[in-house]
């Protein structure tokens, strides 16, 4: 089983807009496993409203993108988005906690097809997505490790 701490960035970087806990402007999502799913709970901030009282769709997209790409942790790889299709089903209220989840639908060499959703506490689906997530290109992985050497050991237990 994957070490739960490895689902969240514990390096000196931590500036990702979606999950970086050192990014004061970000969402600060914290991930955990729930069976075969990667899950994060989030209380929307009013500053991320689109329409009054409604979370901006771009924030929902960010939540889905980050959570679904995080399924790469299940096979020890950093992934980046190749394709993301989202269906918005209902407005997401800013005054209620949300849960986002992602899971692997299909694995291929160098890619993962994932599905996910953002839901209210009662399971009402607000947005759902499908996406293809690709292994980080070698030049980007190499440059990242050069700047943040602790990333080279990220997936090692």
N, C-alpha and C positions, 0 to 999 in steps of 0.2 A: 504494500500500500504506500502511496506517495506521502511523504512527510507533509503534514498540513501547513507548516511554516513555509514550505517551498512554493506555495500557491501565491504568496504575497512577497513583494520586493523587500528584502531585508538588507540590501546593499546600500552604499552611500549615495546612490542615485535618487531613487524615490520621488521623481518629479513628473511622472506620467500624469496627464490630466485626469484620467479615469481612476487610477489606483494609487498614485503617489501620495504618501502621507506627509511628504515635505512640500507638496504643491498647495499653497494656501488658497488658490483659486479653483482647485479641482474637486472631484467627487469623493475621493478618498475611499473607494470601494475596498472592502476586505473580503477575501474569498475563503470558502471552505468547501469541503466535499460533502455531498449528500448522496451516497451510493455512487452511481456513475456520473452524477452531475457536479458541475462547478456552480456554486451558489454565492450570492452576495445580497445582503439586505441594505436598503438605503432609505433614509428619510429625506425627501426632496427639500432643497433649500429654495426659499422664495425668489432668490436672485436668479434662478434658472427657469423662471416662468416664461411662457410664450404668451398665450391669452391669460387674462387674469385668473389666478387660481389653478392654472394648468401647466404642468411641466412641459418645457419645450421639447418637441419631437427629436431635435438633435441630441439632447441629453439622453433620451431613451435609446437612440441609435448608438451613442457612445457606450452606454451600459451594456447593450447587447453585443456590440463589437468586442469590447474588452473581455467580457465573460466567455463568449464563444471562442475567442482566440486563446483564452487561458486553458481550454481543454488540451492544448499542447503539453501542459504540465503532466497530464496523464501518461504521456509517452516521453517525457523529459526533453521537450524541445520548445524553444521560443518560436512562435508563429506570428505571421503578419497577414493582414486581410488581403485576399485576392478578389473576393466578391462578397457582397452583403445585400441581401434582399429582405426588406422589412415590410410587414403589414401592420399598420396601426389600426387597432380595433375600437378603442375607447379613449377618451381624454384621460390623462394621468393626473390625478389631483396632487397638489403640492402639500396638502395637509394630512396625507396618509402614508404610512410606510409601504415601501415597495420591495418586492423580491425579484431578482433577475437570476435566471439559470441558463446554463448551456450544457450540451452534451454532444458527444461524438455520434454522428449518424453513419459515417463511413470513413474508413481509413484508406489512404492510397500512399504510394511511395512519394514522400515529399509534400504531402497535403492531407488535410483533414477536412471533411465536410461535417459541419456542425449545425445543430438547431438550438433554438433558445426562445425564451419568452420573458417579458416583464409582467408581473402579476400583482394584484392586491393581496392582502392577507387572507381573503376568503377564496383565493384561487382564480378570481376573475382576470382573464387575460386582457392586458392593455395593448400589448404589441408582441408580435412574434416574428422570428427571423430564421433564415437559412443562410449559410455562408460557406465559402471555401477559404481555408486558411493555409498559407504556404510557409514552408521552412524559411527562416531568415536567410537572405542571400549571403554567401561567404564574405564578400567585402564589407557588408554592414556588420556582420557578427565579429569580424576581425577588428574593425574600427571601434566597436563598442568595448571589446575586451581590452584594447589598447588604452582606452580612456578610463575604464572601470574594470580593473583586473579581477575583481571578485566575481564577475559574471562567468568566468571560465569554469568555476567550480559550482555554479548555481544548482545544477541538477545532480551533482554527486552527493551521495548520502554519507 
